């Protein structure tokens, strides 16, 4: 899945670079950064859903505390490092700054508009998703798989219903953005609990994938040439398209081998740090006294973001992930000894 994860972060970075550059009309076709976040959501749901269904099917149980521990050791240290640095920077440069308690509890996506660290809204969706998905699937062991599947389908369509009825205060509130995560879990459910359906879907996915790929890029191209009445796909359709991409990437080893470019794995492993820090890189580049072509602007953004991300990855992310594995190993050894 490194290819899709790398594509997701690169689309976000390019899209935000366009906005930082002033969003000239000739770059309209590149304003697809928001869709990268939707791709992140479905990748998260797919990967975590797969882990949880595998555990549930093999052990007939889900260790919810272990799941939360592993997720939080992966996501919280880097997030809080960037957040604390950002808050400290605000206290130094601005007057009358109030302490952002909501950011420390991942509820700021319900307090729009965000005055700073604007990309953190998506992390709220992810963390709130982590809180409910493992307990929900653990409870599902007491019901049949068809009931679970219907429940996941209901959760998937609810955000679109909320959006259609304008039942939200801000478009990035969790209850209207959770469909990507849920669809990822739903697809994992199909793979682990309905293997015959998954195999049938995987065998027919290539033409569907090609159609969605064409539709995805065509919608942004039409916007770039002034066809403003042809909008990019809405959230529901976009999520379904990305669901097709995930199925395609996991359907055949020949297809997955094709979904690679040099450096994809490296970018994928630093994707979280890149996501957290590329706005800082853009802010620094905006302060430079020179004007760059957009190609140079994007290149500088990627290089500076990569440098900052590598520092965050080496100093915070990787040490905590290594600690997570060591502590988990020690706990398993003690449990086995008992």
C-alpha positions as CSV (number, residue, x, y, z in Angstrom):
1,X,0.0,0.0,0.0
2,X,3.1,2.3,0.0
3,X,2.2,3.6,-3.5
4,X,-1.3,4.8,-2.5
5,X,0.0,6.3,0.8
6,X,2.7,8.1,-1.1
7,X,0.2,9.4,-3.7
8,X,-2.1,10.6,-0.9
9,X,0.5,12.7,0.8
10,X,1.9,14.1,-2.5
11,X,-1.6,15.2,-3.6
12,X,-2.1,16.9,-0.3
13,X,1.3,18.7,-0.5
14,X,0.7,19.8,-4.1
15,X,-2.8,21.0,-3.4
16,X,-1.7,23.0,-0.4
17,X,1.3,24.4,-2.4
18,X,-1.2,25.7,-5.0
19,X,-3.1,27.5,-2.3
20,X,0.1,28.9,-0.8
21,X,1.2,30.0,-4.3
22,X,-1.9,32.1,-4.6
23,X,-4.1,29.6,-6.4
24,X,-3.7,31.0,-10.0
25,X,-6.3,29.8,-12.4
26,X,-3.8,27.9,-14.6
27,X,-3.1,25.6,-11.6
28,X,-6.8,24.7,-11.0
29,X,-6.2,21.2,-12.2
30,X,-3.8,20.6,-9.3
31,X,-6.2,21.6,-6.6
32,X,-7.0,18.1,-5.6
33,X,-5.2,18.1,-2.3
34,X,-8.3,17.5,-0.3
35,X,-8.9,14.2,-2.0
36,X,-5.6,13.0,-0.7
37,X,-7.1,13.2,2.8
38,X,-10.0,11.1,1.7
39,X,-7.6,8.5,0.4
40,X,-5.8,8.5,3.7
41,X,-9.0,7.8,5.5
42,X,-9.9,4.8,3.4
43,X,-6.3,3.4,3.7
44,X,-6.5,3.8,7.5
45,X,-9.9,2.0,7.6
46,X,-8.6,-0.8,5.3
47,X,-5.3,-1.4,7.2
48,X,-6.8,-1.3,10.7
49,X,-9.9,-3.1,9.7
50,X,-7.7,-5.9,8.3
51,X,-5.7,-6.2,11.5
52,X,-8.8,-6.3,13.6
53,X,-10.7,-8.8,11.5
54,X,-7.6,-11.1,11.4
55,X,-7.4,-10.9,15.2
56,X,-11.1,-11.5,15.6
57,X,-11.2,-14.5,13.2
58,X,-8.1,-16.2,14.7
59,X,-8.5,-15.5,18.4
60,X,-12.3,-14.9,18.6
61,X,-11.4,-11.7,20.5
62,X,-9.9,-8.2,20.1
63,X,-7.5,-6.8,22.6
64,X,-8.9,-3.3,22.5
65,X,-6.4,-1.9,25.0
66,X,-3.5,-3.3,22.9
67,X,-5.0,-1.7,19.8
68,X,-5.3,1.7,21.4
69,X,-1.9,1.4,22.8
70,X,-0.3,0.7,19.4
71,X,-2.3,3.4,17.7
72,X,-1.5,6.0,20.2
73,X,2.2,5.2,20.4
74,X,2.2,5.5,16.6
75,X,0.3,8.8,16.3
76,X,0.4,10.8,19.5
77,X,4.1,11.5,20.1
78,X,4.7,13.2,16.7
79,X,1.4,15.1,16.9
80,X,2.0,16.5,20.3
81,X,5.6,17.4,19.4
82,X,4.4,19.5,16.5
83,X,1.4,20.9,18.5
84,X,3.5,21.9,21.5
85,X,6.1,23.6,19.2
86,X,3.2,25.4,17.3
87,X,1.6,26.6,20.6
88,X,4.9,27.8,21.9
89,X,5.5,29.7,18.7
90,X,2.1,31.3,18.9
91,X,2.8,32.5,22.5
92,X,6.0,34.1,21.3
93,X,4.6,35.8,18.2
94,X,1.0,36.7,19.1
95,X,-0.9,38.6,21.8
96,X,-3.9,37.4,23.8
97,X,-3.4,33.7,22.9
98,X,-5.6,31.3,24.7
99,X,-4.5,27.8,25.5
100,X,-5.9,25.4,22.9
101,X,-7.3,22.7,25.1
102,X,-9.4,21.3,22.3
103,X,-6.3,20.5,20.2
104,X,-4.9,18.3,23.1
105,X,-8.1,16.2,23.1
106,X,-8.7,16.0,19.4
107,X,-12.0,17.8,19.3
108,X,-10.9,21.0,17.4
109,X,-12.6,19.8,14.2
110,X,-15.9,20.7,16.0
111,X,-14.6,24.2,16.8
112,X,-14.2,25.8,13.3
113,X,-12.6,27.7,11.9
114,X,-9.2,26.5,13.0
115,X,-6.8,29.4,13.7
116,X,-3.7,27.3,13.4
117,X,-2.5,23.8,12.6
118,X,-5.4,23.5,10.2
119,X,-4.5,20.1,8.9
120,X,-5.1,18.6,12.4
121,X,-8.8,18.3,11.8
122,X,-8.2,15.1,9.9
123,X,-6.2,13.7,12.8
124,X,-9.3,14.3,15.0
125,X,-11.3,12.1,12.6
126,X,-8.7,9.4,12.8
127,X,-8.3,9.4,16.5
128,X,-12.1,9.4,17.1
129,X,-12.3,6.6,14.7
130,X,-9.7,4.6,16.7
131,X,-11.7,5.0,19.8
132,X,-14.8,3.3,18.4
133,X,-13.7,0.9,15.7
134,X,-12.0,-1.8,17.9
135,X,-14.8,-1.9,20.6
136,X,-17.4,-2.0,17.8
137,X,-15.9,-4.9,16.0
138,X,-15.3,-6.7,19.4
139,X,-19.1,-6.4,20.1
140,X,-19.7,-7.8,16.6
141,X,-18.5,-11.3,17.7
142,X,-21.9,-11.7,19.4
143,X,-23.8,-11.1,16.1
144,X,-23.7,-12.8,12.8
145,X,-21.5,-11.5,10.0
146,X,-24.5,-10.4,7.9
147,X,-25.7,-8.1,10.6
148,X,-22.3,-6.7,11.0
149,X,-22.1,-6.0,7.3
150,X,-25.4,-4.2,7.3
151,X,-24.3,-2.2,10.3
152,X,-21.1,-1.1,8.5
153,X,-23.1,-0.2,5.4
154,X,-25.4,2.0,7.5
155,X,-22.4,3.7,9.1
156,X,-21.0,4.3,5.6
157,X,-24.0,6.1,4.3
158,X,-24.8,8.1,7.4
159,X,-22.2,10.8,6.7
160,X,-23.6,11.4,3.2
161,X,-27.1,11.7,4.8
162,X,-25.8,14.2,7.3
163,X,-24.1,16.2,4.5
164,X,-27.3,16.2,2.4
165,X,-29.4,17.4,5.3
166,X,-26.8,20.0,6.3
167,X,-26.6,18.4,9.8
168,X,-23.2,19.8,10.6
169,X,-21.6,23.1,11.6
170,X,-18.4,22.6,9.8
171,X,-17.6,20.3,6.8
172,X,-14.7,18.6,8.6
173,X,-16.6,17.3,11.6
174,X,-16.2,13.7,12.2
175,X,-19.8,12.5,11.6
176,X,-19.7,13.9,8.1
177,X,-16.2,12.7,7.2
178,X,-16.1,9.2,8.6
179,X,-17.3,7.4,5.5
180,X,-13.8,6.8,4.1
181,X,-12.6,5.1,7.3
182,X,-15.8,3.0,7.4
183,X,-15.6,1.9,3.8
184,X,-12.0,0.7,4.4
185,X,-13.3,-1.4,7.3
186,X,-16.2,-2.6,5.2
187,X,-13.8,-3.8,2.4
188,X,-11.6,-5.6,5.0
189,X,-14.8,-7.3,6.2
190,X,-15.6,-8.5,2.7
191,X,-12.0,-9.8,2.3
192,X,-12.0,-11.7,5.7
193,X,-15.6,-12.8,6.0
194,X,-16.9,-13.1,2.4
195,X,-13.9,-14.5,0.6
196,X,-15.9,-15.6,-2.4
197,X,-17.3,-12.1,-2.9
198,X,-13.8,-10.6,-2.5
199,X,-12.3,-13.0,-5.1
200,X,-15.1,-12.2,-7.6
201,X,-14.7,-8.5,-7.1
202,X,-10.9,-8.7,-7.3
203,X,-11.1,-10.6,-10.6
204,X,-13.3,-7.9,-12.2
205,X,-11.7,-4.8,-10.7
206,X,-9.2,-3.8,-13.5
207,X,-11.8,-2.1,-15.9
208,X,-13.6,-0.5,-13.0
209,X,-10.3,0.8,-11.7
210,X,-9.4,2.3,-15.1
211,X,-12.8,4.0,-15.3
212,X,-12.5,5.6,-11.9
213,X,-8.9,6.7,-12.7
214,X,-10.1,8.5,-15.8
215,X,-13.1,10.1,-14.0
216,X,-10.9,11.3,-11.2
217,X,-8.4,13.1,-13.4
218,X,-11.0,14.2,-16.0
219,X,-13.1,16.1,-13.3
220,X,-10.1,18.2,-12.3
221,X,-9.0,18.7,-15.9
222,X,-12.5,20.0,-16.8
223,X,-12.3,22.4,-13.9
224,X,-8.9,23.7,-15.1
225,X,-10.2,24.7,-18.5
226,X,-13.1,26.6,-17.0
227,X,-15.8,24.0,-16.9
228,X,-16.8,25.1,-13.4
229,X,-20.2,23.4,-13.6
230,X,-18.3,20.1,-13.7
231,X,-17.2,19.8,-10.1
232,X,-14.8,17.3,-8.7
233,X,-16.6,14.1,-7.4
234,X,-18.6,14.6,-4.2
235,X,-17.4,12.9,-1.0
236,X,-19.5,9.8,-1.4
237,X,-18.5,9.1,-5.0
238,X,-14.8,10.0,-4.3
239,X,-14.7,7.6,-1.4
240,X,-16.2,4.8,-3.6
241,X,-13.6,5.5,-6.3
242,X,-10.8,5.2,-3.8
243,X,-12.4,2.0,-2.5
244,X,-11.9,0.7,-6.0
245,X,-8.3,1.7,-5.9
246,X,-7.7,-0.2,-2.6
247,X,-9.4,-3.3,-4.0
248,X,-7.3,-3.0,-7.2
249,X,-4.0,-2.6,-5.2
250,X,-4.8,-5.8,-3.2
251,X,-6.4,-7.9,-5.9
252,X,-3.4,-9.3,-7.7
253,X,0.3,-9.4,-7.2
254,X,0.8,-8.3,-10.8
255,X,-1.2,-5.2,-10.2
256,X,0.4,-4.4,-6.9
257,X,3.8,-4.7,-8.4
258,X,2.8,-2.1,-11.0
259,X,1.8,0.4,-8.3
260,X,5.3,1.6,-7.5
261,X,7.6,4.4,-8.2
262,X,11.2,5.0,-6.9
263,X,11.0,6.4,-3.4
264,X,7.4,5.5,-2.8
265,X,8.2,3.4,0.3
266,X,10.4,6.1,1.8
267,X,7.6,8.7,1.2
268,X,5.0,6.4,2.6
269,X,7.0,5.8,5.9
270,X,7.4,9.5,6.3
271,X,3.9,10.4,5.2
272,X,2.6,11.2,8.7
273,X,5.5,13.5,9.5
274,X,5.2,15.1,6.0
275,X,1.5,15.7,6.6
276,X,2.2,17.3,10.0
277,X,5.0,19.5,8.9
278,X,4.5,20.5,5.3
279,X,2.4,23.6,6.3
280,X,5.4,24.8,8.3
281,X,7.6,24.3,5.2
282,X,5.2,26.3,3.1
283,X,5.1,29.1,5.7
284,X,8.9,29.3,5.7
285,X,9.1,29.4,1.9
286,X,6.4,32.1,1.7
287,X,8.8,34.3,3.7
288,X,11.6,34.1,1.2
289,X,12.2,37.3,-0.7
290,X,12.4,35.7,-4.1
291,X,9.7,34.6,-6.6
292,X,9.9,31.1,-7.9
293,X,8.2,29.3,-10.7
294,X,5.5,26.9,-9.4
295,X,7.7,23.9,-10.2
296,X,10.6,25.2,-8.1
297,X,8.1,26.2,-5.4
298,X,6.8,22.7,-5.2
299,X,10.3,21.2,-5.3
300,X,11.4,23.5,-2.4
301,X,8.3,22.6,-0.5
302,X,9.0,18.9,-0.9
303,X,12.7,19.2,0.0
304,X,12.1,21.3,3.1
305,X,9.1,19.2,4.2
306,X,11.2,16.1,3.8
307,X,14.0,17.5,5.9
308,X,11.7,18.5,8.7
309,X,9.8,15.2,8.4
310,X,13.1,13.2,8.6
311,X,14.0,15.0,11.8
312,X,10.6,14.4,13.3
313,X,10.7,10.7,12.2
314,X,14.1,10.1,13.6
315,X,13.8,11.9,16.8
316,X,10.1,11.2,17.7
317,X,8.3,8.7,15.5
318,X,10.7,5.9,15.2
319,X,11.9,5.9,18.8
320,X,8.4,5.6,20.0
321,X,7.5,2.9,17.5
322,X,10.6,0.9,18.6
323,X,9.6,1.4,22.2
324,X,6.1,0.2,21.4
325,X,7.5,-3.0,20.0
326,X,10.0,-3.5,22.9
327,X,7.3,-3.0,25.5
328,X,4.9,-5.2,23.7
329,X,7.5,-8.0,23.5
330,X,8.3,-7.7,27.2
331,X,4.6,-7.9,28.0
332,X,4.1,-11.0,25.8
333,X,7.1,-12.7,27.5
334,X,5.8,-12.0,31.0
335,X,2.4,-13.2,30.0
336,X,3.8,-16.4,28.6
337,X,5.9,-17.0,31.7
338,X,2.8,-16.6,33.9
